[in-house]
Amino acid sequence: MTLPARVAPLAEEATACCRPLPAAQAVDARYQVTTETDADVLCRMLNLFALQGQIPTEVLAQRQNDGLRIHLRLTSLPRHRVELIAERMRSMVNVCSVELQVSERHTVRSAT
């Protein structure tokens, strides 16, 4: 007995996760993260976005006396996703604090 192949629906599902969200659903999220000095903490932070198929709009990492300060900005996910990523950041061993600032994206329309 041979099972029917589901190639076409799976291909559609794979592309659906990679489509950008409408501007009305996506938020402007800014993460400010303080961590202990660790060689792979930045990679682990970026991996949280990669798992969602996203690349942050801005990334800035600065080494300070006793740790690392990381600023990340993302403008392509809905609010519940960015909050979930913040919770995952907080659960990392070397992370001291995570501040999340979320603002709704506003679309500017031309008068013409």
N, C-alpha and C positions, 0 to 999 in steps of 0.2 A: 504494500500500500504506500503510495506516494502522497505526501501532503502538498497542497498548492503553495506556491511561492508568494510571498508578500513583498516583493521588491519595490513596486511603485509606491504603496502607502508609506513604507518606511523612509523612502527618499523624501517624500513630502513632509513627514514628521521631522526629519533631520534639518531640512531647510527652514521649517517653521520656527525652530528655536533660534536661528541665526538672523532672522529678519529684524530690522530695527523697529522699535515701538513707535506708535504715533506720538507726536510731540505732546499731545494732551495727557498721555499716561506716564511718560518718562519724567523724572525729577532731576534736579541739579543737586548732587550729593557731594559733600566735602568731608573727608575723613582727616582728623588730626590724631596721629597715633604716636605714643611715646613707648619705647621699648628698651630693654636692656641691650647692651652692645652684643650682638650675635651676628656671625657671618652670613647666616642664611635666612634671617628674619624678613628681609626685603623680598626675597624670592618667594617665601611662604605667603606674604601679603599679596603679591601679584598673582600668585596661583589661585587665590580665592576669586579673583576676577576672571582668570582664564577658565576656571571650571564653569563659569556662566557664559563663556564664549565672548567675553568683553575685554577691551583694552582701555585702561583709564585715560581720560582726556589729559590729565596732568599728573606728574609724579615728581616729588621733591623729597630727597632724603638728606638730612644733615646730621653729622655725628657731633654730639655734644659731650661734655665732660664725662658724664656717667651713663650715657645711653645714646639712643638714636631717635630723632624726631622725623616722622614721615607724614607728608601731606599728599593726599590722593584726591582726585576729583573725577567723578563719573557722571555722565549726562544721558545715559541710554537705558537705565533700568527703572522699573516702578518702585515706589516707596517701600513696599514690603520686602523686595529683594535687597535694597540697600541696607535696610535695617537688619536683615538676616546676615548679611556680610559683616556688619558691625558686631553682631553677637558672636560670630565665628572668630573675628579678630580678638575679641575680649577673652575668648576661651583658650587662646594660644599661651603657652607657658611663659615666654619671655616678654609678653605685652604688659606694660604697666597701666596704660590708660588709652581709651578710644573715645574721641569726641566726634559726633556726627552732626553735621548741619545740613538740613534738607530744605530746599526751596522749590516751589513749583516753577516749571519752565513756562515762560510767557512768550507767546508768538507775536511778533510785530507784523502787522499787516499794512501794506501800502494803501494809500488813499486812491491811487490810480487804478 
